Amino acid sequence: MVEVKKDFQDSVLEVLSFYEEMSWERIIMDFEEDFLKEHADFNKETLENILLSLSKKKLINVRINENGEKLYKKPFPKKSLWRKIRECLRI
């Protein structure tokens, strides 16, 4: 069961975008058809639990829009200190 949950979490993280926020409906629509056929027990409740878990781990950001709908987005990866130093030295 833990391995299946990890598989679901990895798949959700693959679907989420760095650039635009996604609702849960859009997340489900972006899954590969083979994944959904393979995991017929995957439903809205499972997805919401995974998104809540990822949010608590700070792997995704959650925002509520003006309609009360939750939108999810992966935070853009931070630059390492070494990369910031290299960029400054190039100038």
Residue pairs with C-beta under 8 A, 6 or more apart in sequence:
4 39
5 50
7 39
8 39
8 42
8 46
8 47
8 50
9 50
9 53
9 54
11 31
11 35
12 27
12 47
12 50
12 51
12 54
13 54
13 59
13 60
13 74
15 22
15 27
15 30
15 31
16 22
16 27
16 60
16 72
16 73
16 74
17 73
17 74
18 73
18 74
18 75
18 76
18 77
20 73
21 63
21 71
21 72
21 73
22 30
22 71
22 72
22 73
23 69
23 70
23 71
23 72
24 44
24 47
24 48
24 51
24 70
24 72
27 47
27 51
27 72
28 36
28 44
28 47
35 42
36 42
51 60
51 62
51 70
51 72
54 60
55 61
55 62
55 72
58 75
59 74
59 75
60 72
60 73
60 74
60 75
61 72
61 73
61 74
61 75
62 70
62 71
62 72
63 70
63 71
63 73
64 70
64 71
65 71
79 87
